[in-house]
Structures are given as structure tokens and as C-alpha cells.
Amino acid sequence: MTFQALVLSLVCVVLGKAKVVTQTEQRVVKAGNSVTLSCALTEPKDIVQVTWQKDYVKSPSNIATYSKSTGLKIQKPYQNRMNLTSLMLNNTSITFWNARIDDTGCYLCLFNTFPLGSFLGRSCLQVYGLNASIHYNVSEGHLIATCSAVGYPEPTISWNNVFNYTPTQEKFTYENGVVSITSELKVYDSQNISKEDLTCRVSNESEEMELPISMKKSRGIKVLGAGCGCDSFTCHLGPGSHCTALEEEDM
């Protein structure tokens, strides 16, 4: 994906006098919010179908189509969270009701006409936010804690205390710029932290999160607030989460 493609605010493919105008610049939105991308064909043509695609490095992938003869069709990965909000054949819009970080990328609008063929427009979307999770396991006095984060801008992971051990870290950058980081901390004598809490701190330019681990004997995790889910050993915090995970002690 080139820099020019990301920042281009007006993308046109000209065939004769007609051209496609993307009516929005590159859109930037916080994960969880709604966002709309729009295209218009400036000259009246005999439009048979409108198609929206997500543009990938290998090849574009259809996400929605609309025609008067067959109606609206949205592909399964986008159903219930995205819709065509303008069904005019010469002026089309798609709206993501709950934008996700992995929606980041560029989108193509194609006006399929007869007999002139397709007219193409391109609009890009950048979704910023942060998702994080923590998992830990204690076996034979050894603690293995894994903290993971996915986000844009690039997240960072740190621990409030590493107990003289060095955590390992892996990083992967997706083609749309979203970054995934995993940090693993191994403590071979977990008795050293039996009286202290261990916390993974995850942050990027837009958000900060703290994911705690308590080494007390516990029978589960009590979740306070909304926007996160936990089981006995894992907490998942999504964009906009305001929650605290507390382990309940055995009686």
C-alpha cells in the first residue's frame, strides 16, 4: 500500500467523460464507532450493478453488491455490522456500524455499466484502537504469563515487575498497518511473587490498559464494569472497556 494511496482524497478513473468521485478523504475512526464511505458516478450511465470490494495485496474481495434485479447482497463476514446506506445506483455508500481494527484498509466501489464496463473509485479507512488479553498458568511452582495486544497505532507491552527474569516478545505487522505484539514472562519460582500482584500494561497513542494477575489462591475472576469478559485465567479487554478484574479468594 503506497503513501499516495492512503492519503489520496479524490480518486478518479476516467472513461470518456464519466468519472467516479470518492466523496470522502481517507477516513479515520475509533474502533467501535460508525463510519461511512461514499462514491458517486458523475455522469448518467446505464448502471447494471454496484459492487464494493476490500482491496488486498493479492486481489480484491467482494463485500457487498446491489442491483435493481437481484437486490442487496452482503457477504457473511460483514453481515449484521455493515450495510449499504445509499441504494442509488449512481451514488453509493457503505456504513460500518461498529468499526473494527481489522476493517483498516482501502475499499473499491465499482459501477458496472452496459456497454462501457466498470468505473472504479477507491477510498481508504484507518481504524485506531487497542485490544488486549492476558493468560497465565501455574504448574509445579512455575508461572508462565502471556500478554497479547493488537492495535493501531502500534501498541507496547510492559510488566510492572519481571522478578529478575526477561520476558520474550514477538511482533507482527499486518499489511494494513495493524500491529500484533505478544509478551511472555516466565518465572521459575512463583513463590517470589505469591504476595505481590503482577500486571501487564498495554498502551498505544490512543489508549492504555492494565491487565492484572493475582497469585492468591482463587476460585475465579470477578469482573467490575462493562466492555470486558473474563474466565478463570483469561481477561479480554476491547476498545472503550472500563472494567476491573478481581480474583475472588477461596473461603
C-alpha positions as CSV (number, residue, x, y, z in Angstrom):
1,M,0.0,0.0,0.0
2,T,1.6,3.3,-1.1
3,F,1.6,6.5,0.8
4,Q,-0.2,8.2,-2.1
5,A,-3.0,5.6,-2.0
6,L,-3.6,6.2,1.7
7,V,-3.8,10.0,1.6
8,L,-5.5,10.4,-1.8
9,S,-8.7,12.3,-1.3
10,L,-10.0,12.2,-4.8
11,V,-9.7,9.0,-6.9
12,C,-10.9,9.0,-10.5
13,V,-10.9,6.5,-13.3
14,V,-11.9,8.3,-16.5
15,L,-13.6,6.6,-19.4
16,G,-14.9,9.1,-21.9
17,K,-16.5,12.0,-19.8
18,A,-17.6,9.9,-16.8
19,K,-15.6,9.6,-13.6
20,V,-16.0,8.2,-10.1
21,V,-15.6,10.6,-7.2
22,T,-15.0,9.3,-3.7
23,Q,-16.8,11.8,-1.6
24,T,-14.7,11.3,1.5
25,E,-11.0,11.6,2.1
26,Q,-9.2,8.8,3.9
27,R,-11.4,8.2,6.9
28,V,-10.0,7.8,10.4
29,V,-12.3,6.4,13.2
30,K,-12.0,5.0,16.6
31,A,-12.8,1.3,16.9
32,G,-16.4,0.8,17.9
33,N,-17.7,3.9,16.2
34,S,-19.6,4.1,12.9
35,V,-18.1,5.4,9.7
36,T,-19.3,5.8,6.1
37,L,-17.5,5.6,2.8
38,S,-19.2,7.0,-0.3
39,C,-18.7,7.1,-4.1
40,A,-20.6,8.8,-6.9
41,L,-20.6,8.5,-10.7
42,T,-20.6,12.0,-12.1
43,E,-22.2,11.3,-15.5
44,P,-25.5,9.4,-16.0
45,K,-24.8,5.9,-17.3
46,D,-26.8,2.7,-17.6
47,I,-25.6,1.2,-14.4
48,V,-26.3,-2.5,-14.0
49,Q,-24.8,-3.2,-10.6
50,V,-22.8,-1.5,-7.8
51,T,-20.1,-3.6,-6.1
52,W,-18.0,-2.8,-3.0
53,Q,-14.7,-4.6,-2.5
54,K,-11.9,-4.6,0.1
55,D,-8.6,-4.2,-1.6
56,Y,-6.0,-6.7,-0.6
57,V,-2.4,-7.1,-1.9
58,K,-3.2,-10.3,-3.7
59,S,-6.6,-9.4,-5.1
60,P,-9.8,-7.5,-4.1
61,S,-12.5,-9.3,-2.2
62,N,-16.3,-8.6,-2.6
63,I,-18.1,-7.4,0.5
64,A,-21.4,-6.1,-1.0
65,T,-23.3,-5.9,-4.2
66,Y,-26.5,-4.1,-5.2
67,S,-28.6,-4.2,-8.4
68,K,-32.3,-3.5,-9.1
69,S,-32.8,-7.0,-10.4
70,T,-31.2,-9.0,-7.6
71,G,-31.3,-6.5,-4.7
72,L,-28.7,-6.2,-2.0
73,K,-26.2,-8.9,-1.0
74,I,-23.7,-8.6,1.8
75,Q,-21.0,-11.2,2.3
76,K,-21.2,-13.2,5.6
77,P,-18.1,-11.6,7.3
78,Y,-19.8,-8.2,7.1
79,Q,-23.4,-9.1,7.8
80,N,-25.0,-7.5,10.8
81,R,-22.3,-4.9,11.2
82,M,-22.1,-3.2,7.8
83,N,-24.8,-2.1,5.3
84,L,-25.2,-0.1,2.1
85,T,-26.8,3.1,3.3
86,S,-27.4,4.6,-0.1
87,L,-29.0,2.3,-2.7
88,M,-29.0,4.7,-5.6
89,L,-27.1,3.1,-8.4
90,N,-25.1,6.3,-9.3
91,N,-24.4,7.3,-5.6
92,T,-23.4,4.5,-3.2
93,S,-22.4,4.4,0.4
94,I,-21.4,1.7,2.9
95,T,-21.5,2.2,6.7
96,F,-19.7,0.2,9.3
97,W,-21.9,0.4,12.4
98,N,-19.2,-0.9,14.7
99,A,-15.8,-0.4,13.0
100,R,-13.1,-2.9,14.0
101,I,-9.4,-2.6,13.8
102,D,-9.2,-5.2,11.1
103,D,-11.5,-3.1,8.9
104,T,-8.5,-0.9,8.3
105,G,-7.6,-0.8,4.6
106,C,-8.7,0.5,1.2
107,Y,-12.1,-0.1,-0.4
108,L,-13.1,-0.1,-4.0
109,C,-16.5,1.0,-5.4
110,L,-17.3,-0.3,-8.9
111,F,-20.1,1.0,-11.0
112,N,-20.8,-1.8,-13.5
113,T,-22.3,-0.3,-16.7
114,F,-23.5,-1.5,-20.0
115,P,-21.9,-1.4,-22.5
116,L,-19.0,0.6,-21.2
117,G,-17.9,-1.7,-18.5
118,S,-16.8,-0.7,-14.9
119,F,-16.0,2.7,-13.4
120,L,-13.8,2.4,-10.3
121,G,-13.3,4.6,-7.2
122,R,-11.1,4.0,-4.2
123,S,-11.4,5.2,-0.6
124,C,-9.3,4.2,2.5
125,L,-10.2,3.7,6.1
126,Q,-8.0,3.7,9.2
127,V,-9.5,2.4,12.4
128,Y,-7.5,3.1,15.5
129,G,-7.9,1.3,18.8
130,L,-6.5,-1.4,21.1
131,N,-7.4,-5.0,22.0
132,A,-5.6,-6.9,24.7
133,S,-5.8,-10.1,26.6
134,I,-3.8,-11.9,29.3
135,H,-3.4,-15.6,30.1
136,Y,-1.4,-17.3,32.7
137,N,-0.7,-20.8,34.0
138,V,1.0,-22.0,37.2
139,S,2.4,-25.5,37.3
140,E,4.9,-27.0,39.7
141,G,5.9,-23.6,41.0
142,H,6.5,-22.2,37.6
143,L,4.4,-19.3,36.2
144,I,4.0,-18.6,32.5
145,A,2.1,-15.4,31.8
146,T,1.3,-14.3,28.2
147,C,0.1,-10.8,27.4
148,S,-1.1,-10.0,23.9
149,A,-2.1,-6.8,22.2
150,V,-3.4,-5.9,18.7
151,G,-3.9,-2.3,17.7
152,Y,-3.2,0.8,15.7
153,P,-1.1,2.8,16.3
154,E,1.5,0.2,17.3
155,P,1.0,-1.0,20.9
156,T,3.6,-1.5,23.5
157,I,3.6,-4.1,26.4
158,S,5.4,-3.8,29.7
159,W,5.2,-5.6,33.1
160,N,5.1,-3.8,36.5
161,N,7.7,-6.3,37.8
162,V,9.7,-9.0,36.0
163,F,11.3,-10.5,39.1
164,N,14.8,-10.6,37.6
165,Y,13.5,-12.6,34.6
166,T,13.5,-11.3,31.0
167,P,10.2,-11.5,29.1
168,T,10.3,-12.5,25.4
169,Q,8.4,-10.6,22.8
170,E,7.1,-11.3,19.3
171,K,5.7,-8.7,16.9
172,F,3.8,-9.0,13.6
173,T,2.7,-6.2,11.3
174,Y,-0.2,-6.8,9.0
175,E,-0.4,-5.3,5.5
176,N,-3.0,-2.7,6.7
177,G,-0.6,-1.4,9.3
178,V,-2.2,-3.0,12.4
179,V,0.4,-4.4,14.8
180,S,0.1,-7.6,17.0
181,I,2.5,-8.0,19.9
182,T,2.8,-10.9,22.4
183,S,5.0,-10.8,25.5
184,E,5.7,-13.9,27.5
185,L,7.1,-13.8,31.0
186,K,8.3,-17.0,32.7
187,V,9.0,-17.0,36.5
188,Y,10.5,-20.3,37.6
189,D,10.0,-19.7,41.3
190,S,6.4,-18.4,41.6
191,Q,6.8,-18.2,45.4
192,N,8.7,-15.0,44.8
193,I,5.5,-13.3,43.7
194,S,3.0,-15.0,45.9
195,K,2.5,-11.8,47.9
196,E,2.6,-9.4,45.0
197,D,0.4,-8.7,42.1
198,L,1.7,-9.0,38.5
199,T,0.3,-6.6,36.0
200,C,0.6,-6.3,32.2
201,R,0.4,-2.8,30.9
202,V,-0.7,-2.3,27.3
203,S,-0.8,1.1,25.6
204,N,-0.6,3.0,22.3
205,E,-1.2,6.6,21.4
206,S,-5.0,6.3,21.8
207,E,-5.5,4.0,24.9
208,E,-4.0,2.5,27.9
209,M,-4.9,-0.8,29.7
210,E,-3.8,-2.7,32.8
211,L,-4.4,-6.4,33.0
212,P,-3.7,-7.8,36.5
213,I,-2.8,-11.2,37.7
214,S,-3.1,-12.1,41.4
215,M,-1.1,-15.1,42.7
216,K,-3.5,-15.7,45.6
217,K,-5.5,-18.9,45.7
218,S,-8.6,-18.2,43.8
219,R,-11.8,-19.7,42.6
220,G,-12.5,-17.4,39.7
221,I,-12.4,-13.8,38.5
222,K,-15.0,-11.2,39.3
223,V,-15.4,-8.5,36.6
224,L,-16.4,-5.0,37.6
225,G,-17.7,-2.7,34.8
226,A,-18.6,-3.2,31.2
227,G,-16.8,-4.0,28.0
228,C,-14.6,-6.9,29.0
229,G,-15.0,-10.6,29.5
230,C,-13.1,-13.0,31.7
231,D,-12.9,-16.6,32.6
232,S,-10.8,-18.2,35.3
233,F,-7.5,-17.5,33.7
234,T,-8.1,-15.0,30.9
235,C,-9.3,-11.4,30.6
236,H,-10.1,-9.8,27.2
237,L,-10.4,-6.0,27.1
238,G,-11.8,-4.4,24.0
239,P,-11.9,-0.8,22.8
240,G,-13.7,1.5,25.2
241,S,-13.6,-1.0,28.0
242,H,-14.0,0.3,31.6
243,C,-13.6,-2.7,33.8
244,T,-11.6,-4.2,36.6
245,A,-10.9,-7.9,37.0
246,L,-10.6,-9.1,40.6
247,E,-9.8,-12.7,41.6
248,E,-12.1,-14.0,44.4
249,E,-10.3,-15.8,47.2
250,D,-11.3,-19.3,48.4
251,M,-13.2,-19.2,51.7
